[in-house]
Amino acid sequence: MLTTAESIRSLPERFQQGDETALVEMYAEYSGPMFAAALSRLGDRDMAAEAVQLAFLHAWRGAADFDPTRALQPWLYAITRRAAVDVYRANRRAASELPIEALPDRRISVDAQPLEEIWLIWEVRRAVDSLHPDEREVLRLAYYEGMTQSEIGRALGLPLGTVKSRAARAQRKIGVLLSHLVDDDPE
């Protein structure tokens, strides 16, 4: 359980000061997106998992030098990219010692999503996850199940007006939560 002083300090501050619980929280929050980024670069789940572990090891070793006023996400992604390169090189060296027939097929798909797309997907997922469950369910049924608002109302046993207000409220919240992704420079 966090003490009052620990609960006041931000996650980046606690991490920078060597708080191991901050590292656990960071792993819980960021390891999935870091894995997706490493997987898109490496095309191999085992190598991607190794890259994430290496990235967290490097981050923890560099925690004292981290500036807690900076955002953790971009810093962790930069470390993950470098760790993915290190893992790739280490596996390539090890593979050069094996006969070619013994190597697994590790081709990276041409359709692999670029890191920026993975980042956007992750940001949208975080925004949606932060919604109230009732709002999230209305959006899920509308966007993932393709249901109309009338169908959603029948499925959830809600009046149409309630469905409309939840959808509108959820869309406003998503707009605010994702406003940092909008390019305000109209060229």
N, CA and C of each residue as an Amber inpcrd file, in Angstrom:
protein
   561
   0.8390000  -1.1740000   0.0000000   0.0000000   0.0000000   0.0000000
   0.8840000   1.2360000   0.0000000   0.5220000   2.2460000  -0.8170000
   1.3130000   3.4600000  -0.9150000   1.0950000   4.3490000   0.3050000
   2.1870000   4.9590000   0.7800000   2.0590000   5.9290000   1.8500000
   1.5330000   7.2270000   1.2640000   1.1740000   8.1820000   2.1170000
   0.6570000   9.4580000   1.6300000   1.6890000  10.1640000   0.7720000
   2.9400000  10.1560000   1.1680000   3.9960000  10.8110000   0.3960000
   4.1690000  10.1380000  -0.9640000   4.0900000   8.8010000  -0.9950000
   4.2530000   8.0800000  -2.2580000   3.0920000   8.3440000  -3.1960000
   1.8850000   8.4720000  -2.6580000   0.7230000   8.6760000  -3.5130000
   0.7210000  10.0680000  -4.1370000   1.3920000  11.0330000  -3.5050000
   1.4740000  12.3950000  -4.0360000   2.4690000  12.4620000  -5.1840000
   3.5510000  11.7290000  -5.0890000   4.5720000  11.7560000  -6.1460000
   4.0270000  11.0610000  -7.3840000   4.3990000  11.5870000  -8.5420000
   3.9340000  11.0020000  -9.7950000   4.7250000   9.7260000 -10.0960000
   4.1820000   8.9390000 -10.9990000   4.8550000   7.7080000 -11.4140000
   6.2630000   8.0030000 -11.9430000   6.4400000   8.9930000 -12.8350000
   7.8060000   9.2900000 -13.2940000   8.7540000   9.6840000 -12.1670000
   8.2540000  10.4440000 -11.1810000   9.1010000  10.8420000 -10.0480000
   9.5070000   9.6230000  -9.2220000   8.5330000   8.7780000  -8.9370000
   8.8250000   7.5820000  -8.1380000   9.8030000   6.6760000  -8.8760000
   9.6260000   6.5350000 -10.1970000  10.5270000   5.7080000 -10.9950000
  11.9460000   6.2860000 -10.9480000  12.0540000   7.5810000 -11.1530000
  13.3610000   8.2520000 -11.1770000  14.0760000   8.0990000  -9.8330000
  13.3110000   8.0070000  -8.7460000  13.8960000   7.8850000  -7.4130000
  14.1500000   6.4320000  -7.0120000  13.9110000   5.4950000  -7.9510000
  14.2480000   4.1010000  -7.6860000  13.1790000   3.2920000  -6.9970000
  11.9470000   3.7460000  -7.0270000  10.8380000   3.0300000  -6.3950000
  10.4630000   1.8110000  -7.2440000  10.6740000   0.6280000  -6.7050000
  10.4070000  -0.6060000  -7.4560000   8.9300000  -0.7820000  -7.7850000
   8.0420000  -0.2830000  -6.9360000   6.6110000  -0.3900000  -7.2590000
   6.2680000   0.4480000  -8.4820000   6.9840000   1.5380000  -8.7030000
   6.7760000   2.3580000  -9.8980000   7.1590000   1.5550000 -11.1400000
   8.2320000   0.7890000 -11.0460000   8.6480000  -0.0460000 -12.1750000
   7.5740000  -1.0970000 -12.4790000   7.0110000  -1.6870000 -11.4460000
   5.9400000  -2.6750000 -11.6370000   4.7370000  -2.0290000 -12.3120000
   4.3700000  -0.8330000 -11.8660000   3.2510000  -0.1150000 -12.4830000
   3.5470000   0.2200000 -13.9390000   4.7790000   0.6540000 -14.2120000
   5.1680000   0.9730000 -15.5890000   5.0730000  -0.2700000 -16.4640000
   5.5340000  -1.3890000 -15.9460000   5.4750000  -2.6250000 -16.7270000
   4.0260000  -2.9770000 -17.0470000   3.1560000  -2.8660000 -16.0510000
   1.7420000  -3.1910000 -16.2660000   1.1120000  -2.2800000 -17.3140000
   1.5020000  -1.0140000 -17.3080000   0.8820000  -0.0520000 -18.2230000
   1.5030000  -0.0350000 -19.6100000   2.8130000  -0.1970000 -19.7080000
   3.4970000   0.0320000 -20.9810000   4.0270000  -1.2120000 -21.6790000
   4.1040000  -2.3520000 -21.0110000   4.7310000  -3.5190000 -21.6510000
   3.9650000  -3.9980000 -22.8790000   2.6400000  -3.9260000 -22.8580000
   1.8570000  -4.3650000 -24.0210000   2.1450000  -3.5440000 -25.2650000
   2.0430000  -2.2200000 -25.1840000   2.3670000  -1.4070000 -26.3520000
   3.8430000  -1.5190000 -26.7690000   4.7300000  -1.6670000 -25.7980000
   6.1480000  -1.8420000 -26.1320000   6.3400000  -3.1590000 -26.8750000
   5.6310000  -4.1880000 -26.4510000   5.7080000  -5.4840000 -27.1320000
   5.2200000  -5.3460000 -28.5750000   4.1080000  -4.6290000 -28.7620000
   3.5700000  -4.4390000 -30.1180000   4.5730000  -3.6970000 -30.9990000
   5.2330000  -2.7000000 -30.4380000   6.2310000  -1.9470000 -31.2040000
   7.4210000  -2.8410000 -31.5650000   7.8930000  -3.6280000 -30.6050000
   9.0260000  -4.5230000 -30.8680000   8.6370000  -5.6060000 -31.8730000
   7.4250000  -6.1300000 -31.7470000   6.9550000  -7.1660000 -32.6650000
   6.8600000  -6.6380000 -34.0920000   6.4220000  -5.3920000 -34.2550000
   6.3210000  -4.8310000 -35.6030000   7.6960000  -4.6710000 -36.2310000
   8.7130000  -4.4740000 -35.4220000  10.0700000  -4.3380000 -35.9500000
  10.7410000  -5.6940000 -36.1920000  10.4670000  -6.6440000 -35.3140000
  11.1990000  -7.9060000 -35.3550000  10.4470000  -9.0340000 -36.0490000
   9.1340000  -9.0090000 -36.0080000   8.3480000 -10.0530000 -36.6470000
   8.3930000 -11.3950000 -35.9390000   8.8270000 -11.4130000 -34.6990000
   8.9430000 -12.6630000 -33.9490000   8.5590000 -12.3880000 -32.4960000
   7.6020000 -13.1530000 -31.9920000   7.0860000 -12.9130000 -30.6380000
   8.1530000 -13.1150000 -29.5580000   8.9610000 -14.1520000 -29.6870000
   9.9900000 -14.4080000 -28.6740000  11.0280000 -13.2900000 -28.6540000
  11.4300000 -12.8590000 -29.8350000  12.4020000 -11.7700000 -29.9060000
  11.8020000 -10.4670000 -29.3780000  10.5220000 -10.2370000 -29.6630000
   9.8590000  -9.0220000 -29.1780000   9.7810000  -9.0360000 -27.6520000
   9.4350000 -10.1800000 -27.0750000   9.3760000 -10.2950000 -25.6140000
  10.7610000 -10.0510000 -25.0050000  11.7760000 -10.5850000 -25.6430000
  13.1510000 -10.3670000 -25.1780000  13.5080000  -8.8820000 -25.2490000
  13.0870000  -8.2130000 -26.3150000  13.3680000  -6.7840000 -26.4710000
  12.6860000  -5.9640000 -25.3790000  11.4640000  -6.3160000 -25.0270000
  10.7510000  -5.5850000 -23.9670000  11.4630000  -5.7710000 -22.6310000
  11.8640000  -6.9980000 -22.3370000  12.5780000  -7.2380000 -21.0790000
  13.8880000  -6.4490000 -21.0440000  14.6030000  -6.4510000 -22.1640000
  15.8510000  -5.7080000 -22.2480000  15.5940000  -4.2040000 -22.0970000
  14.5220000  -3.7240000 -22.7100000  14.1760000  -2.3020000 -22.6080000
  13.8960000  -1.9080000 -21.1590000  13.1520000  -2.7380000 -20.4420000
  12.8780000  -2.4200000 -19.0400000  14.1500000  -2.4980000 -18.1950000
  15.0250000  -3.4120000 -18.5130000  16.2970000  -3.4930000 -17.7980000
  17.1010000  -2.2130000 -18.0200000  17.1940000  -1.7610000 -19.2880000
  17.9150000  -0.5200000 -19.5880000  17.2440000   0.6810000 -18.9110000
  15.9100000   0.7110000 -18.9380000  15.1890000   1.8200000 -18.3100000
  15.4740000   1.8680000 -16.8120000  15.4250000   0.7110000 -16.1690000
  15.6540000   0.6620000 -14.7270000  17.0790000   1.0900000 -14.3860000
  18.0190000   0.6470000 -15.2020000  19.4130000   1.0540000 -14.9670000
  19.6020000   2.5510000 -15.1700000  18.8090000   3.1480000 -16.0500000
  18.9260000   4.5730000 -16.3180000  17.9150000   5.4210000 -15.5710000
  17.2130000   4.8420000 -14.6150000  16.1500000   5.5500000 -13.9000000
  16.6490000   6.8240000 -13.2240000  17.8100000   6.7800000 -12.6250000
  18.3200000   7.9480000 -11.9030000  18.5690000   9.1230000 -12.8420000
  18.8460000   8.8500000 -14.1150000  19.1010000   9.9120000 -15.0880000
  17.8390000  10.3890000 -15.7950000  16.7160000   9.7260000 -15.5520000
  15.4640000  10.1020000 -16.2070000  14.9570000  11.4190000 -15.6500000
  14.4980000  12.2980000 -16.5330000  13.9170000  13.5750000 -16.1320000
  12.4190000  13.3590000 -15.8970000  11.9600000  13.3950000 -14.6410000
  10.5490000  13.0820000 -14.3490000   9.5610000  14.0910000 -14.9080000
  10.0450000  15.2170000 -15.4580000   9.1210000  16.1640000 -16.0870000
   8.8120000  15.7430000 -17.5280000   9.5580000  14.7890000 -18.0500000
   9.3120000  14.2690000 -19.4010000   8.2820000  13.1490000 -19.3370000
   7.6700000  12.8810000 -20.4880000   6.6980000  11.7850000 -20.5750000
   7.4390000  10.4540000 -20.6290000   6.9000000   9.4670000 -19.9270000
   7.5150000   8.1320000 -19.9090000   7.3650000   7.4080000 -21.2460000
   6.2010000   7.5330000 -21.8950000   5.9040000   6.7460000 -23.0850000
   6.9470000   6.9130000 -24.1960000   7.2350000   8.1330000 -24.6560000
   8.2100000   8.2640000 -25.7460000   9.6030000   7.7690000 -25.3470000
   9.9610000   8.0050000 -24.0880000  11.2680000   7.5620000 -23.6110000
  11.3560000   6.0420000 -23.6430000  10.3010000   5.3690000 -23.1800000
  10.2960000   3.9050000 -23.1930000  10.2830000   3.3580000 -24.6160000
   9.5740000   4.0280000 -25.5230000   9.5600000   3.5690000 -26.9140000
  10.9350000   3.6990000 -27.5590000  11.6430000   4.7710000 -27.2530000
  12.9980000   4.9300000 -27.8020000  13.9080000   3.8050000 -27.3010000
  13.7940000   3.5030000 -26.0230000  14.5940000   2.4060000 -25.4630000
  14.1790000   1.0810000 -26.0990000  12.8860000   0.8820000 -26.3230000
  12.3960000  -0.3600000 -26.9410000  12.9320000  -0.5110000 -28.3530000
  12.9370000   0.5690000 -29.1180000  13.4800000   0.4990000 -30.4920000
  14.9450000   0.0770000 -30.4740000  15.7240000   0.6800000 -29.5830000
  17.1440000   0.3120000 -29.4970000  17.3120000  -1.1300000 -29.0220000
  16.4850000  -1.5420000 -28.0620000  16.5590000  -2.9210000 -27.5610000
  16.1950000  -3.9080000 -28.6660000  15.2180000  -3.5680000 -29.5000000
  14.8310000  -4.4430000 -30.6140000  15.9970000  -4.6160000 -31.5840000
  16.7190000  -3.5370000 -31.8380000  17.8950000  -3.6240000 -32.7100000
  18.9520000  -4.5220000 -32.0710000  19.1810000  -4.3440000 -30.7730000
  20.1640000  -5.1760000 -30.0690000  19.7770000  -6.6550000 -30.1180000
  18.5040000  -6.9490000 -29.8960000  18.0380000  -8.3350000 -29.9210000
  18.1860000  -8.9080000 -31.3250000  17.8350000  -8.1120000 -32.3190000
  17.9650000  -8.5680000 -33.7090000  19.4210000  -8.9100000 -34.0190000
  20.3130000  -8.0080000 -33.6470000  21.7390000  -8.2410000 -33.9200000
  22.2610000  -9.4650000 -33.1750000  21.8660000  -9.6110000 -31.9170000
  22.3170000 -10.7680000 -31.1360000  21.8070000 -12.0640000 -31.7570000
  20.5540000 -12.0750000 -32.1930000  20.0030000 -13.2750000 -32.8250000
  20.6280000 -13.5290000 -34.1860000  20.9480000 -12.4680000 -34.8970000
  21.5930000 -12.6220000 -36.2020000  22.9900000 -13.2320000 -36.0360000
  23.7180000 -12.7670000 -35.0180000  25.0500000 -13.3390000 -34.7660000
  24.9370000 -14.8130000 -34.3990000  23.9910000 -15.1250000 -33.5180000
  23.7970000 -16.5200000 -33.1090000  23.3500000 -17.3600000 -34.2970000
  22.5220000 -16.7950000 -35.1530000  22.0220000 -17.5280000 -36.3170000
  23.1350000 -17.7980000 -37.3250000  24.1160000 -16.9120000 -37.3870000
  25.1900000 -17.1270000 -38.3630000  26.0360000 -18.3390000 -38.0060000
  25.9120000 -18.7860000 -36.7690000  26.6510000 -19.9640000 -36.3460000
  25.8810000 -21.2540000 -36.6090000  24.5930000 -21.1450000 -36.9890000
  23.7660000 -22.3130000 -37.2520000  23.6710000 -22.5560000 -38.7570000
  23.4510000 -23.8130000 -39.1430000  23.1870000 -24.0540000 -40.5620000
  21.8560000 -23.3990000 -40.9530000  21.7480000 -22.9420000 -42.1760000
  20.5770000 -22.2060000 -42.6390000  19.2770000 -22.9840000 -42.4600000
  19.3210000 -24.3050000 -42.5720000  18.1130000 -25.1220000 -42.4300000
  17.5580000 -25.0850000 -41.0050000  18.3970000 -24.7930000 -40.0380000
  17.9770000 -24.8060000 -38.6380000  17.3260000 -23.4860000 -38.2110000
  17.3830000 -22.4720000 -39.0670000  16.8480000 -21.1710000 -38.7020000
  15.3330000 -21.1160000 -38.8680000  14.6340000 -20.5220000 -37.9020000
  13.1880000 -20.3350000 -38.0680000  12.9250000 -19.2200000 -39.0780000
  11.7220000 -19.2230000 -39.6510000  11.3330000 -18.1940000 -40.5990000
  10.9480000 -16.9440000 -39.8160000  11.7730000 -15.9080000 -39.8860000
  11.5380000 -14.6810000 -39.1180000  11.3690000 -13.4750000 -40.0270000
  10.7770000 -13.6640000 -41.1610000  10.5750000 -12.5330000 -42.0580000
   9.5460000 -11.5830000 -41.4620000   9.8400000 -10.3210000 -41.5990000
   8.9090000  -9.3070000 -41.1310000   7.9010000  -9.0600000 -42.2450000
   6.6430000  -9.0700000 -41.8880000   5.5770000  -8.8880000 -42.8620000
   5.6640000  -7.5110000 -43.4940000   5.4180000  -7.4480000 -44.7850000
   5.3960000  -6.1730000 -45.4930000   4.2250000  -5.3380000 -44.9890000
   3.2070000  -6.0230000 -44.4870000   2.0170000  -5.3350000 -44.0030000
   2.1460000  -4.9180000 -42.5360000   3.3200000  -5.1100000 -41.9400000
   3.4910000  -4.7550000 -40.5300000   3.2070000  -3.2660000 -40.3470000
   2.5340000  -2.9330000 -39.2600000   2.1650000  -1.5490000 -39.0260000
   3.3720000  -0.7520000 -38.5620000   3.5130000   0.4620000 -39.0860000
   4.6120000   1.3060000 -38.5980000   4.3720000   1.6780000 -37.1370000
   5.4410000   2.0530000 -36.4770000   5.3890000   2.3840000 -35.0540000
   4.3810000   3.4930000 -34.7660000   4.2760000   4.4780000 -35.6540000
   3.3400000   5.5780000 -35.4330000   1.9000000   5.0690000 -35.3930000
   1.5540000   4.1170000 -36.2680000   0.1970000   3.5670000 -36.2630000
  -0.0600000   2.7890000 -34.9740000   0.9200000   2.0380000 -34.5310000
   0.7770000   1.2840000 -33.2840000   0.5820000   2.2550000 -32.1260000
   1.3260000   3.3500000 -32.1430000   1.2010000   4.3610000 -31.1020000
  -0.2040000   4.9500000 -31.0990000  -0.7410000   5.2730000 -32.2820000
  -2.0920000   5.8340000 -32.3810000  -3.1370000   4.8440000 -31.8710000
  -2.9950000   3.5920000 -32.2620000  -3.9290000   2.5580000 -31.8090000
  -3.8970000   2.4590000 -30.2950000  -2.7100000   2.4880000 -29.7400000
  -2.5620000   2.3970000 -28.2890000  -3.2040000   3.5970000 -27.5950000
  -3.0030000   4.7920000 -28.1470000  -3.5940000   5.9950000 -27.5590000
  -5.1240000   5.9150000 -27.5900000  -5.6890000   5.4490000 -28.7110000
  -7.1470000   5.3130000 -28.8170000  -7.6420000   4.2800000 -27.8080000
  -6.9300000   3.1610000 -27.7120000  -7.3410000   2.1160000 -26.7710000
  -7.3200000   2.6360000 -25.3290000  -6.2990000   3.3860000 -24.9750000
  -6.2310000   3.9540000 -23.6210000  -7.3900000   4.9020000 -23.3720000
  -7.7200000   5.7290000 -24.3780000  -8.8280000   6.6740000 -24.2280000
 -10.1430000   5.9250000 -24.0430000 -10.3690000   4.9180000 -24.8620000
 -11.6090000   4.1390000 -24.7620000 -11.6660000   3.4180000 -23.4170000
 -10.5560000   2.8600000 -22.9790000 -10.5280000   2.1510000 -21.6970000
 -10.8190000   3.0720000 -20.5130000 -10.5590000   4.3590000 -20.6740000
 -10.7940000   5.2940000 -19.5640000 -12.2590000   5.7080000 -19.4500000
 -13.0880000   5.3580000 -20.4420000 -14.5110000   5.7070000 -20.3960000
 -15.2420000   4.8890000 -19.3340000 -16.3790000   5.3980000 -18.9140000
 -17.2590000   4.6490000 -18.0180000 -17.7040000   3.3870000 -18.7670000
 -17.8300000   2.2520000 -18.1050000 -18.2080000   1.0110000 -18.7850000
 -19.4940000   1.1160000 -19.6170000 -20.4760000   1.8770000 -19.1540000
 -21.7220000   2.0400000 -19.9170000 -21.4530000   2.7440000 -21.2470000
 -20.6230000   3.7810000 -21.2060000 -20.2900000   4.5210000 -22.4280000
 -19.4540000   3.6490000 -23.3600000 -18.5110000   2.9370000 -22.7790000
 -17.6370000   2.0610000 -23.5650000 -18.4510000   0.9900000 -24.2820000
 -19.4570000   0.4330000 -23.6170000 -20.2870000  -0.6110000 -24.2270000
 -21.0930000  -0.0660000 -25.3990000 -21.6180000   1.1470000 -25.2610000
 -22.3620000   1.7570000 -26.3680000 -21.4440000   1.9470000 -27.5720000
 -20.2380000   2.4450000 -27.3390000 -19.2920000   2.6230000 -28.4510000
 -18.8920000   1.2860000 -29.0680000 -18.6680000   0.2850000 -28.2160000
 -18.2850000  -1.0250000 -28.7380000 -19.3670000  -1.5780000 -29.6580000
 -20.6030000  -1.5030000 -29.2210000 -21.6960000  -2.0310000 -30.0410000
 -21.8570000  -1.2410000 -31.3370000 -21.6490000   0.0620000 -31.2630000
 -21.8060000   0.8920000 -32.4570000 -20.6640000   0.6840000 -33.4460000
 -19.4300000   0.7320000 -32.9580000 -18.2890000   0.7240000 -33.8660000
 -17.7520000  -0.6670000 -34.1820000 -17.8040000  -1.5810000 -33.2380000
 -17.2510000  -2.9140000 -33.4840000 -18.3090000  -3.9120000 -33.9410000
 -19.5400000  -3.7180000 -33.4720000 -20.6060000  -4.6290000 -33.8640000
 -21.4560000  -4.0490000 -34.9880000 -21.2690000  -2.7610000 -35.2800000
 -21.9910000  -2.1260000 -36.3690000 -23.4820000  -1.9400000 -36.1040000
 -23.8620000  -1.8540000 -34.8510000 -25.2740000  -1.7280000 -34.5050000
 -25.7080000  -0.2650000 -34.5690000 -26.9640000  -0.0430000 -34.9380000
 -27.5370000   1.2960000 -34.8940000 -27.8690000   1.6330000 -33.4480000
 -28.1640000   2.9010000 -33.1930000 -28.5100000   3.2840000 -31.8280000
 -29.8050000   2.6180000 -31.3750000 -30.7380000   2.4290000 -32.2820000
 -31.9820000   1.7330000 -31.9240000 -31.6900000   0.2860000 -31.5430000
 -30.8270000  -0.3640000 -32.3070000 -30.4640000  -1.7540000 -32.0050000
 -29.7330000  -1.8510000 -30.6650000 -28.8730000  -0.8750000 -30.4040000
 -28.1480000  -0.8520000 -29.1290000 -29.1350000  -0.7220000 -27.9790000
 -30.1090000   0.1690000 -28.1440000 -31.1250000   0.3610000 -27.1160000
 -31.8770000  -0.9300000 -26.8190000 -32.2550000  -1.6470000 -27.8820000
 -32.9710000  -2.9180000 -27.6820000 -32.0550000  -3.9500000 -27.0210000
 -30.7980000  -4.0110000 -27.4700000 -29.8610000  -5.0090000 -26.9290000
 -29.5740000  -4.7700000 -25.4450000 -29.4920000  -3.5140000 -25.0570000
 -29.1490000  -3.1930000 -23.6690000 -30.3800000  -2.8960000 -22.8120000
 -31.5410000  -2.8860000 -23.4460000 -32.7590000  -2.5820000 -22.7030000
 -32.8070000  -1.1440000 -22.2400000 -32.3190000  -0.2260000 -23.0900000
 -32.2700000   1.1940000 -22.7380000 -33.1350000   2.0070000 -23.6940000
 -33.6610000   3.1310000 -23.2210000 -34.3750000   4.0280000 -24.1230000
 -33.3970000   4.6190000 -25.1480000 -33.8980000   4.9440000 -26.3290000
 -33.0570000   5.4990000 -27.3980000 -32.3470000   6.7650000 -26.9390000
 -33.0290000   7.6130000 -26.1910000 -32.4150000   8.8530000 -25.7040000
 -31.2030000   8.5930000 -24.8180000 -31.2660000   7.5610000 -24.0060000
 -30.1320000   7.2070000 -23.1370000 -28.9500000   6.7460000 -23.9760000
 -29.2270000   5.9410000 -24.9890000 -28.1580000   5.4710000 -25.8830000
 -27.5120000   6.6610000 -26.5750000 -28.3230000   7.5790000 -27.0770000
 -27.7960000   8.7560000 -27.7830000 -26.9460000   9.6240000 -26.8640000
 -27.4170000   9.8450000 -25.6390000 -26.6490000  10.6920000 -24.7160000
 -25.3410000  10.0200000 -24.2970000 -25.3760000   8.7080000 -24.0790000
 -24.1290000   8.0050000 -23.7260000 -23.1440000   8.0450000 -24.8770000
 -23.6300000   7.8500000 -26.0940000 -22.7460000   7.8860000 -27.2640000
 -22.1450000   9.2740000 -27.4390000 -22.9660000  10.2990000 -27.3170000
 -22.4720000  11.6700000 -27.4760000 -21.4600000  12.0190000 -26.3840000
 -21.7620000  11.6390000 -25.1490000 -20.8520000  11.9100000 -24.0300000
 -19.5260000  11.1850000 -24.2330000 -19.5940000   9.9290000 -24.6540000
 -18.3710000   9.1510000 -24.8890000 -17.5440000   9.7670000 -26.0140000
 -18.1890000  10.1870000 -27.0770000 -17.4620000  10.7840000 -28.2010000
 -16.8080000  12.1050000 -27.7990000 -17.4960000  12.9010000 -26.9760000
 -16.8850000  14.1510000 -26.4940000 -15.6460000  13.8500000 -25.6570000
 -15.7640000  12.8710000 -24.7450000 -14.6200000  12.5170000 -23.8870000
 -13.4500000  12.0140000 -24.7240000 -13.7550000  11.1560000 -25.6970000
 -12.6940000  10.6350000 -26.5760000 -12.0190000  11.7880000 -27.3150000
 -12.8320000  12.7440000 -27.7870000 -12.2800000  13.9050000 -28.4930000
 -11.3090000  14.6870000 -27.6280000 -11.6720000  14.8840000 -26.3690000
 -10.7910000  15.6040000 -25.4490000  -9.5330000  14.7850000 -25.1640000
  -9.7130000  13.5010000 -24.9040000  -8.5790000  12.6410000 -24.5530000
  -7.5960000  12.4770000 -25.7100000  -8.0790000  12.5980000 -26.9410000
  -7.2170000  12.4130000 -28.1140000  -6.8750000  13.7270000 -28.8080000
  -7.2050000  14.8480000 -28.1880000  -6.9670000  16.1320000 -28.8310000
  -5.4820000  16.3820000 -29.0950000  -4.6160000  15.7740000 -28.3290000
  -3.1800000  15.9430000 -28.5450000  -2.6920000  15.2790000 -29.8320000
  -3.5210000  14.4610000 -30.4390000  -3.1390000  13.7820000 -31.6770000
  -3.5230000  14.5680000 -32.9280000  -4.3000000  15.6260000 -32.7530000
  -4.7740000  16.4110000 -33.8860000  -3.7070000  17.4080000 -34.2930000
  -3.4330000  17.4610000 -35.5910000  -2.4660000  18.3980000 -36.1310000
  -3.1790000  19.7190000 -36.3660000  -2.8460000  20.7400000 -35.5760000
  -3.5060000  22.0320000 -35.6980000  -2.8780000  22.9310000 -36.7630000
  -1.8690000  22.4480000 -37.4590000  -1.1730000  23.2580000 -38.4550000
  -1.7620000  22.9790000 -39.8430000  -2.7300000  23.8100000 -40.3130000
  -3.3500000  23.5570000 -41.6140000  -2.4820000  24.0820000 -42.7400000
  -1.7090000  23.2370000 -43.3690000  -0.8410000  23.6470000 -44.4770000
  -1.4640000  23.3440000 -45.7830000
